[in-house]
Amino acid sequence: AISEDPDDAIHWHQLGLHSLCTLQFQNAQDYLKAAVARRKDCSYAWSNL
């Protein structure tokens, strides 16, 4: 089995999109913020969320 990396931004992004599609807006917001925070190339955007 492959272990999951909790700092993998793609995983958080996928959770955010799934939550958005299932109308779980608060969860989607939390997951997408986590994805942005974990992306090195866009972590500067965290302060704007």
mmCIF file of the N, C-alpha and C atoms, coordinates in Angstrom:
data_MODEL
# 
_entry.id   MODEL 
# 
loop_
_atom_site.group_PDB 
_atom_site.id 
_atom_site.type_symbol 
_atom_site.label_atom_id 
_atom_site.label_alt_id 
_atom_site.label_comp_id 
_atom_site.label_asym_id 
_atom_site.label_entity_id 
_atom_site.label_seq_id 
_atom_site.pdbx_PDB_ins_code 
_atom_site.Cartn_x 
_atom_site.Cartn_y 
_atom_site.Cartn_z 
_atom_site.occupancy 
_atom_site.B_iso_or_equiv 
_atom_site.pdbx_formal_charge 
_atom_site.auth_seq_id 
_atom_site.auth_comp_id 
_atom_site.auth_asym_id 
_atom_site.auth_atom_id 
_atom_site.pdbx_PDB_model_num 
ATOM 1   N N  . ALA A 1 1  ? 0.833   -1.186 0.000  1.00 0.00 ? 1  ALA A N  1 
ATOM 2   C CA . ALA A 1 1  ? 0.000   0.000  0.000  1.00 0.00 ? 1  ALA A CA 1 
ATOM 3   C C  . ALA A 1 1  ? 0.878   1.250  0.000  1.00 0.00 ? 1  ALA A C  1 
ATOM 4   N N  . ILE A 1 2  ? 0.373   2.293  -0.624 1.00 0.00 ? 2  ILE A N  1 
ATOM 5   C CA . ILE A 1 2  ? 1.091   3.564  -0.700 1.00 0.00 ? 2  ILE A CA 1 
ATOM 6   C C  . ILE A 1 2  ? 0.562   4.475  0.404  1.00 0.00 ? 2  ILE A C  1 
ATOM 7   N N  . SER A 1 3  ? 1.470   4.992  1.188  1.00 0.00 ? 3  SER A N  1 
ATOM 8   C CA . SER A 1 3  ? 1.036   5.901  2.254  1.00 0.00 ? 3  SER A CA 1 
ATOM 9   C C  . SER A 1 3  ? 0.722   7.274  1.665  1.00 0.00 ? 3  SER A C  1 
ATOM 10  N N  . GLU A 1 4  ? -0.227  7.963  2.269  1.00 0.00 ? 4  GLU A N  1 
ATOM 11  C CA . GLU A 1 4  ? -0.604  9.292  1.804  1.00 0.00 ? 4  GLU A CA 1 
ATOM 12  C C  . GLU A 1 4  ? 0.203   10.347 2.538  1.00 0.00 ? 4  GLU A C  1 
ATOM 13  N N  . ASP A 1 5  ? 0.577   11.365 1.817  1.00 0.00 ? 5  ASP A N  1 
ATOM 14  C CA . ASP A 1 5  ? 1.318   12.485 2.387  1.00 0.00 ? 5  ASP A CA 1 
ATOM 15  C C  . ASP A 1 5  ? 0.311   13.565 2.797  1.00 0.00 ? 5  ASP A C  1 
ATOM 16  N N  . PRO A 1 6  ? 0.203   13.871 4.091  1.00 0.00 ? 6  PRO A N  1 
ATOM 17  C CA . PRO A 1 6  ? -0.775  14.881 4.521  1.00 0.00 ? 6  PRO A CA 1 
ATOM 18  C C  . PRO A 1 6  ? -0.461  16.286 4.005  1.00 0.00 ? 6  PRO A C  1 
ATOM 19  N N  . ASP A 1 7  ? 0.746   16.504 3.513  1.00 0.00 ? 7  ASP A N  1 
ATOM 20  C CA . ASP A 1 7  ? 1.111   17.814 2.975  1.00 0.00 ? 7  ASP A CA 1 
ATOM 21  C C  . ASP A 1 7  ? 0.988   17.872 1.458  1.00 0.00 ? 7  ASP A C  1 
ATOM 22  N N  . ASP A 1 8  ? 0.375   16.859 0.852  1.00 0.00 ? 8  ASP A N  1 
ATOM 23  C CA . ASP A 1 8  ? 0.191   16.824 -0.596 1.00 0.00 ? 8  ASP A CA 1 
ATOM 24  C C  . ASP A 1 8  ? -0.983  17.725 -0.974 1.00 0.00 ? 8  ASP A C  1 
ATOM 25  N N  . ALA A 1 9  ? -0.694  18.820 -1.642 1.00 0.00 ? 9  ALA A N  1 
ATOM 26  C CA . ALA A 1 9  ? -1.731  19.797 -1.998 1.00 0.00 ? 9  ALA A CA 1 
ATOM 27  C C  . ALA A 1 9  ? -2.789  19.205 -2.920 1.00 0.00 ? 9  ALA A C  1 
ATOM 28  N N  . ILE A 1 10 ? -2.394  18.290 -3.782 1.00 0.00 ? 10 ILE A N  1 
ATOM 29  C CA . ILE A 1 10 ? -3.348  17.711 -4.735 1.00 0.00 ? 10 ILE A CA 1 
ATOM 30  C C  . ILE A 1 10 ? -4.448  16.947 -4.001 1.00 0.00 ? 10 ILE A C  1 
ATOM 31  N N  . HIS A 1 11 ? -4.078  16.221 -2.964 1.00 0.00 ? 11 HIS A N  1 
ATOM 32  C CA . HIS A 1 11 ? -5.064  15.476 -2.170 1.00 0.00 ? 11 HIS A CA 1 
ATOM 33  C C  . HIS A 1 11 ? -6.098  16.429 -1.570 1.00 0.00 ? 11 HIS A C  1 
ATOM 34  N N  . TRP A 1 12 ? -5.646  17.514 -0.992 1.00 0.00 ? 12 TRP A N  1 
ATOM 35  C CA . TRP A 1 12 ? -6.555  18.495 -0.382 1.00 0.00 ? 12 TRP A CA 1 
ATOM 36  C C  . TRP A 1 12 ? -7.422  19.165 -1.443 1.00 0.00 ? 12 TRP A C  1 
ATOM 37  N N  . HIS A 1 13 ? -6.846  19.420 -2.624 1.00 0.00 ? 13 HIS A N  1 
ATOM 38  C CA . HIS A 1 13 ? -7.594  20.028 -3.721 1.00 0.00 ? 13 HIS A CA 1 
ATOM 39  C C  . HIS A 1 13 ? -8.730  19.101 -4.160 1.00 0.00 ? 13 HIS A C  1 
ATOM 40  N N  . GLN A 1 14 ? -8.422  17.806 -4.276 1.00 0.00 ? 14 GLN A N  1 
ATOM 41  C CA . GLN A 1 14 ? -9.450  16.842 -4.678 1.00 0.00 ? 14 GLN A CA 1 
ATOM 42  C C  . GLN A 1 14 ? -10.568 16.757 -3.641 1.00 0.00 ? 14 GLN A C  1 
ATOM 43  N N  . LEU A 1 15 ? -10.208 16.768 -2.365 1.00 0.00 ? 15 LEU A N  1 
ATOM 44  C CA . LEU A 1 15 ? -11.230 16.761 -1.315 1.00 0.00 ? 15 LEU A CA 1 
ATOM 45  C C  . LEU A 1 15 ? -12.096 18.018 -1.391 1.00 0.00 ? 15 LEU A C  1 
ATOM 46  N N  . GLY A 1 16 ? -11.462 19.144 -1.679 1.00 0.00 ? 16 GLY A N  1 
ATOM 47  C CA . GLY A 1 16 ? -12.201 20.397 -1.802 1.00 0.00 ? 16 GLY A CA 1 
ATOM 48  C C  . GLY A 1 16 ? -13.176 20.383 -2.959 1.00 0.00 ? 16 GLY A C  1 
ATOM 49  N N  . LEU A 1 17 ? -12.733 19.863 -4.108 1.00 0.00 ? 17 LEU A N  1 
ATOM 50  C CA . LEU A 1 17 ? -13.624 19.801 -5.270 1.00 0.00 ? 17 LEU A CA 1 
ATOM 51  C C  . LEU A 1 17 ? -14.781 18.845 -5.027 1.00 0.00 ? 17 LEU A C  1 
ATOM 52  N N  . HIS A 1 18 ? -14.502 17.719 -4.393 1.00 0.00 ? 18 HIS A N  1 
ATOM 53  C CA . HIS A 1 18 ? -15.577 16.769 -4.079 1.00 0.00 ? 18 HIS A CA 1 
ATOM 54  C C  . HIS A 1 18 ? -16.606 17.418 -3.151 1.00 0.00 ? 18 HIS A C  1 
ATOM 55  N N  . SER A 1 19 ? -16.130 18.106 -2.140 1.00 0.00 ? 19 SER A N  1 
ATOM 56  C CA . SER A 1 19 ? -17.043 18.768 -1.203 1.00 0.00 ? 19 SER A CA 1 
ATOM 57  C C  . SER A 1 19 ? -17.860 19.840 -1.905 1.00 0.00 ? 19 SER A C  1 
ATOM 58  N N  . LEU A 1 20 ? -17.226 20.560 -2.827 1.00 0.00 ? 20 LEU A N  1 
ATOM 59  C CA . LEU A 1 20 ? -17.930 21.601 -3.573 1.00 0.00 ? 20 LEU A CA 1 
ATOM 60  C C  . LEU A 1 20 ? -19.038 20.989 -4.435 1.00 0.00 ? 20 LEU A C  1 
ATOM 61  N N  . CYS A 1 21 ? -18.729 19.881 -5.095 1.00 0.00 ? 21 CYS A N  1 
ATOM 62  C CA . CYS A 1 21 ? -19.709 19.219 -5.963 1.00 0.00 ? 21 CYS A CA 1 
ATOM 63  C C  . CYS A 1 21 ? -20.869 18.614 -5.180 1.00 0.00 ? 21 CYS A C  1 
ATOM 64  N N  . THR A 1 22 ? -20.628 18.256 -3.928 1.00 0.00 ? 22 THR A N  1 
ATOM 65  C CA . THR A 1 22 ? -21.694 17.667 -3.114 1.00 0.00 ? 22 THR A CA 1 
ATOM 66  C C  . THR A 1 22 ? -22.339 18.704 -2.201 1.00 0.00 ? 22 THR A C  1 
ATOM 67  N N  . LEU A 1 23 ? -22.101 19.972 -2.510 1.00 0.00 ? 23 LEU A N  1 
ATOM 68  C CA . LEU A 1 23 ? -22.716 21.106 -1.820 1.00 0.00 ? 23 LEU A CA 1 
ATOM 69  C C  . LEU A 1 23 ? -22.353 21.199 -0.336 1.00 0.00 ? 23 LEU A C  1 
ATOM 70  N N  . GLN A 1 24 ? -21.180 20.733 0.012  1.00 0.00 ? 24 GLN A N  1 
ATOM 71  C CA . GLN A 1 24 ? -20.673 20.859 1.381  1.00 0.00 ? 24 GLN A CA 1 
ATOM 72  C C  . GLN A 1 24 ? -19.704 22.042 1.383  1.00 0.00 ? 24 GLN A C  1 
ATOM 73  N N  . PHE A 1 25 ? -20.271 23.239 1.351  1.00 0.00 ? 25 PHE A N  1 
ATOM 74  C CA . PHE A 1 25 ? -19.475 24.429 1.087  1.00 0.00 ? 25 PHE A CA 1 
ATOM 75  C C  . PHE A 1 25 ? -18.451 24.749 2.169  1.00 0.00 ? 25 PHE A C  1 
ATOM 76  N N  . GLN A 1 26 ? -18.783 24.563 3.433  1.00 0.00 ? 26 GLN A N  1 
ATOM 77  C CA . GLN A 1 26 ? -17.817 24.848 4.495  1.00 0.00 ? 26 GLN A CA 1 
ATOM 78  C C  . GLN A 1 26 ? -16.629 23.889 4.406  1.00 0.00 ? 26 GLN A C  1 
ATOM 79  N N  . ASN A 1 27 ? -16.904 22.603 4.170  1.00 0.00 ? 27 ASN A N  1 
ATOM 80  C CA . ASN A 1 27 ? -15.818 21.637 4.011  1.00 0.00 ? 27 ASN A CA 1 
ATOM 81  C C  . ASN A 1 27 ? -14.982 21.976 2.786  1.00 0.00 ? 27 ASN A C  1 
ATOM 82  N N  . ALA A 1 28 ? -15.635 22.346 1.687  1.00 0.00 ? 28 ALA A N  1 
ATOM 83  C CA . ALA A 1 28 ? -14.918 22.698 0.467  1.00 0.00 ? 28 ALA A CA 1 
ATOM 84  C C  . ALA A 1 28 ? -13.977 23.864 0.726  1.00 0.00 ? 28 ALA A C  1 
ATOM 85  N N  . GLN A 1 29 ? -14.462 24.869 1.425  1.00 0.00 ? 29 GLN A N  1 
ATOM 86  C CA . GLN A 1 29 ? -13.638 26.034 1.734  1.00 0.00 ? 29 GLN A CA 1 
ATOM 87  C C  . GLN A 1 29 ? -12.422 25.625 2.561  1.00 0.00 ? 29 GLN A C  1 
ATOM 88  N N  . ASP A 1 30 ? -12.630 24.803 3.572  1.00 0.00 ? 30 ASP A N  1 
ATOM 89  C CA . ASP A 1 30 ? -11.527 24.364 4.432  1.00 0.00 ? 30 ASP A CA 1 
ATOM 90  C C  . ASP A 1 30 ? -10.490 23.572 3.646  1.00 0.00 ? 30 ASP A C  1 
ATOM 91  N N  . TYR A 1 31 ? -10.954 22.628 2.815  1.00 0.00 ? 31 TYR A N  1 
ATOM 92  C CA . TYR A 1 31 ? -10.030 21.790 2.048  1.00 0.00 ? 31 TYR A CA 1 
ATOM 93  C C  . TYR A 1 31 ? -9.264  22.599 1.004  1.00 0.00 ? 31 TYR A C  1 
ATOM 94  N N  . LEU A 1 32 ? -9.950  23.515 0.326  1.00 0.00 ? 32 LEU A N  1 
ATOM 95  C CA . LEU A 1 32 ? -9.273  24.305 -0.704 1.00 0.00 ? 32 LEU A CA 1 
ATOM 96  C C  . LEU A 1 32 ? -8.267  25.275 -0.084 1.00 0.00 ? 32 LEU A C  1 
ATOM 97  N N  . LYS A 1 33 ? -8.574  25.811 1.088  1.00 0.00 ? 33 LYS A N  1 
ATOM 98  C CA . LYS A 1 33 ? -7.595  26.649 1.789  1.00 0.00 ? 33 LYS A CA 1 
ATOM 99  C C  . LYS A 1 33 ? -6.376  25.824 2.178  1.00 0.00 ? 33 LYS A C  1 
ATOM 100 N N  . ALA A 1 34 ? -6.604  24.588 2.618  1.00 0.00 ? 34 ALA A N  1 
ATOM 101 C CA . ALA A 1 34 ? -5.493  23.705 2.980  1.00 0.00 ? 34 ALA A CA 1 
ATOM 102 C C  . ALA A 1 34 ? -4.636  23.404 1.759  1.00 0.00 ? 34 ALA A C  1 
ATOM 103 N N  . ALA A 1 35 ? -5.273  23.221 0.607  1.00 0.00 ? 35 ALA A N  1 
ATOM 104 C CA . ALA A 1 35 ? -4.522  22.948 -0.620 1.00 0.00 ? 35 ALA A CA 1 
ATOM 105 C C  . ALA A 1 35 ? -3.642  24.133 -0.994 1.00 0.00 ? 35 ALA A C  1 
ATOM 106 N N  . VAL A 1 36 ? -4.201  25.336 -0.920 1.00 0.00 ? 36 VAL A N  1 
ATOM 107 C CA . VAL A 1 36 ? -3.430  26.539 -1.253 1.00 0.00 ? 36 VAL A CA 1 
ATOM 108 C C  . VAL A 1 36 ? -2.262  26.711 -0.291 1.00 0.00 ? 36 VAL A C  1 
ATOM 109 N N  . ALA A 1 37 ? -2.502  26.460 0.975  1.00 0.00 ? 37 ALA A N  1 
ATOM 110 C CA . ALA A 1 37 ? -1.445  26.628 1.977  1.00 0.00 ? 37 ALA A CA 1 
ATOM 111 C C  . ALA A 1 37 ? -0.296  25.652 1.761  1.00 0.00 ? 37 ALA A C  1 
ATOM 112 N N  . ARG A 1 38 ? -0.576  24.499 1.168  1.00 0.00 ? 38 ARG A N  1 
ATOM 113 C CA . ARG A 1 38 ? 0.446   23.482 0.979  1.00 0.00 ? 38 ARG A CA 1 
ATOM 114 C C  . ARG A 1 38 ? 1.182   23.604 -0.351 1.00 0.00 ? 38 ARG A C  1 
ATOM 115 N N  . ARG A 1 39 ? 0.694   24.442 -1.248 1.00 0.00 ? 39 ARG A N  1 
ATOM 116 C CA . ARG A 1 39 ? 1.372   24.646 -2.529 1.00 0.00 ? 39 ARG A CA 1 
ATOM 117 C C  . ARG A 1 39 ? 2.460   25.691 -2.358 1.00 0.00 ? 39 ARG A C  1 
ATOM 118 N N  . LYS A 1 40 ? 3.689   25.308 -2.621 1.00 0.00 ? 40 LYS A N  1 
ATOM 119 C CA . LYS A 1 40 ? 4.811   26.233 -2.439 1.00 0.00 ? 40 LYS A CA 1 
ATOM 120 C C  . LYS A 1 40 ? 4.732   27.427 -3.385 1.00 0.00 ? 40 LYS A C  1 
ATOM 121 N N  . ASP A 1 41 ? 4.198   27.207 -4.590 1.00 0.00 ? 41 ASP A N  1 
ATOM 122 C CA . ASP A 1 41 ? 4.167   28.283 -5.574 1.00 0.00 ? 41 ASP A CA 1 
ATOM 123 C C  . ASP A 1 41 ? 2.999   29.252 -5.387 1.00 0.00 ? 41 ASP A C  1 
ATOM 124 N N  . CYS A 1 42 ? 2.072   28.952 -4.486 1.00 0.00 ? 42 CYS A N  1 
ATOM 125 C CA . CYS A 1 42 ? 0.985   29.911 -4.262 1.00 0.00 ? 42 CYS A CA 1 
ATOM 126 C C  . CYS A 1 42 ? 0.670   30.085 -2.784 1.00 0.00 ? 42 CYS A C  1 
ATOM 127 N N  . SER A 1 43 ? 1.573   29.700 -1.925 1.00 0.00 ? 43 SER A N  1 
ATOM 128 C CA . SER A 1 43 ? 1.321   29.833 -0.487 1.00 0.00 ? 43 SER A CA 1 
ATOM 129 C C  . SER A 1 43 ? 1.222   31.293 -0.060 1.00 0.00 ? 43 SER A C  1 
ATOM 130 N N  . TYR A 1 44 ? 1.763   32.213 -0.869 1.00 0.00 ? 44 TYR A N  1 
ATOM 131 C CA . TYR A 1 44 ? 1.649   33.642 -0.562 1.00 0.00 ? 44 TYR A CA 1 
ATOM 132 C C  . TYR A 1 44 ? 0.192   34.084 -0.561 1.00 0.00 ? 44 TYR A C  1 
ATOM 133 N N  . ALA A 1 45 ? -0.669  33.357 -1.261 1.00 0.00 ? 45 ALA A N  1 
ATOM 134 C CA . ALA A 1 45 ? -2.084  33.716 -1.352 1.00 0.00 ? 45 ALA A CA 1 
ATOM 135 C C  . ALA A 1 45 ? -2.836  33.411 -0.063 1.00 0.00 ? 45 ALA A C  1 
ATOM 136 N N  . TRP A 1 46 ? -2.235  32.637 0.823  1.00 0.00 ? 46 TRP A N  1 
ATOM 137 C CA . TRP A 1 46 ? -2.908  32.234 2.057  1.00 0.00 ? 46 TRP A CA 1 
ATOM 138 C C  . TRP A 1 46 ? -3.408  33.438 2.842  1.00 0.00 ? 46 TRP A C  1 
ATOM 139 N N  . SER A 1 47 ? -2.627  34.487 2.908  1.00 0.00 ? 47 SER A N  1 
ATOM 140 C CA . SER A 1 47 ? -3.020  35.651 3.704  1.00 0.00 ? 47 SER A CA 1 
ATOM 141 C C  . SER A 1 47 ? -4.220  36.379 3.100  1.00 0.00 ? 47 SER A C  1 
ATOM 142 N N  . ASN A 1 48 ? -4.523  36.112 1.839  1.00 0.00 ? 48 ASN A N  1 
ATOM 143 C CA . ASN A 1 48 ? -5.649  36.768 1.183  1.00 0.00 ? 48 ASN A CA 1 
ATOM 144 C C  . ASN A 1 48 ? -6.942  35.972 1.285  1.00 0.00 ? 48 ASN A C  1 
ATOM 145 N N  . LEU A 1 49 ? -6.896  34.775 1.853  1.00 0.00 ? 49 LEU A N  1 
ATOM 146 C CA . LEU A 1 49 ? -8.100  33.936 1.923  1.00 0.00 ? 49 LEU A CA 1 
ATOM 147 C C  . LEU A 1 49 ? -8.892  34.213 3.180  1.00 0.00 ? 49 LEU A C  1 
# 
